[in-house]
Amino acid sequence: MFDVQREELMWGDRKLVLETGKVARQADGAVVATYGETSVLATVVATKEPKPGIDFMPLTVNYQERAYAAGRIPGGYFKREGRPSEKETLVSRLIDRPIRPLFVEGWRNDTQVVVTVLTHDLENDPDIVAMVAASAALTLSGVPFMGPIGGARVGYINGGYRLNPLVNETKEESSLDLVVAGTQDAVLMVESEAKELSEDVMLGAVMFGHKHFQPVIEAIIRLAEKAAKEPRDFKAPENAEVETAVLAVCEAELRAAYTKTVKQERYAAVDAVKAKVVAALCPAEGEQKFSPEKVKAAFKEAQSKVVRWNILDTGTRIDGRDVKTVRPIVSEVGVLPRAHGSSLFTRGETQALVVATLGTGEDEQFIDALEGTYKERFLLHYNFPPYSVGETGRMGSPGRREIGHGKLAWRAIRPVLPPAHEFPYTIRVVSEITESNGSSSMASVCGGSLSLMDAGVPLRRPVAGIAMGLILEGERYAVLSDILGDEDHLGDMDFKVAGTDEGVTSLQMDIKIAGITEEIMRVALDQAKGGRAHILAEMAKALTAARPELGEYAPRIETMQIPTDKIRDVIGTGGKIIREIVEKTGAKINIEDTGIVKIASADGKAIKAAYNWIRSIVAEPEAGTIYDGTIVKCMEFGAFVNFFGAKDGLVHISELAAQRVAKVTDVVKEGDKVKVKFLGQDDRGKIRLSMKVVDQQTGEDITDKIKAQRDAERAERGDEPRGEREGRGDREGGGRHRGERRREAGE
């Protein structure tokens, strides 16, 4: 019934299996890929007819994780998967980016790639398996896809590269988490997070990954030879004639338009040229030789050629810069008075208003992943409103672009954050893009670093980011530093590098052509290093390191360690005690299972009060120590004093004052604030306190003063010191008690 075809290979130290022909047979292409015990199903479907009226390729990639893949039931009320998680969105982008450039030019058929995680062994991340499966499904589908591609994850452990490290190795041992994808000949996509590694190490990791996914590409080709469908009957449209006609009408004016350095003026001039071309080649009356759609598409091609020719021929870019110069930078901090930390980073016509907010453990984000639920203490959110590019548009929940750009900035900054045990705060950074003309994600990195330092977060070092571009025509190429939006749109590469003055923390690369060589990547990394150093120097004009104190409105957090067997005592039955502490002190309290207690408040007195309260619950009073207390009850034989958190002790009537006390209430009454000395516990475990040996004004221990005063009074009366008299009596009586001698004498 099933015509199943398989390919197997040992990839790294695990088996990779590609299988088709059994599942999802009505899709144009379907492959189940299994690596270790992680399996994904990738399907491809493309419509039979092109989508009318569009000038782009309508490709959609959906990566979806199912909770059953890890033997879990989804959380929440509905107990089923809902909107895509952040990881699902990011992996969808991860697959989309390397496959999109490989579709034949002019393909306008709706194409959908759906990748579903079927099983997850909690060791092999499904993202790489998903990328391989999608590549294989596309190669089998018959759509005009000029692949296949391969992909791999590269770690850097103990000074060596590791192919496809396990999930726990990536998190706990590796100083690099890099994903690379490409064809047999070139690299198409890179996504990474690194702990300040050098450019040479990063480039070595890219090439290591490219080399080691070649066997995967070969396996996909072998599978396609056995199971691929016949290629679609598709021929790319011939546009040479219309492109020649468009250039003839507009080349000179288009070149003039691209000399305008102000973005809005340039866009207005280009729009005017475009309107002239459409009017000339698509007249309202008479015969139209070319359709308006073809003319508009050819005009976009003409724009690209004009910009690219200018740069390669003259070395001068749209805004008049050479290929290495970074646009003017203005860095400001503390721009929002009540924010914990804030910055305004402006680079040319790109601007990010970035705000840092500090919170407590209660503010950590719960992530419900296939691996289980975990908490994240560092959040970075990126917002791109339409006004930032002078347009109107939909406002709503963040889209794939916002999530992807935010994650890139998150990866860039996270390696320099202080560990939680040194800085026990939840940290949220929000980047509001207020202007955009090139690399707002890298502006978010720069502004994010400044806002965190303004908030007093002790970053290891400041982080800056820069976006690089590429113009490649045959053997000629130019690498561009700090690209504009037009250079990104009309160029061949978007290569973003973030890091400190010590090394790279994040690298992301997307290629719009068939790939680039190691030489071009090396040039781009070296040029980016110089640009990053320049940006860091400009940022240092605003702030060079974290402020020594937290912002005025930021919460203070005090940590303490308590015995784990005392956690229940602090929380109380049904949380009664901890709620009382919070209500009466005003501090926020978070208790971890390890016994670490975090106490947070903007008021230092509230923190101290909560700290002392908790300490009094878990600690024991020390003998001989003086404590502040409150009289809670008066009895005939003494007064009970609350002196150590919830602990009460008895001050016997003989310990109330130095002189004889006839009635307890002659000295104290309920509610009085007193100072007591902890004398210890009696044979029954009852706490014994004393007021008479403590100066009630200063809190000084006056035991010695009382003794000296009594000795002086005895000397004045001619009495021997009590100790000597008792000692002699003991010697005379053979060590017997005086009471015994008296009884004997009476007898």
Disulfide bonds with the S-S distance in Angstrom:
none
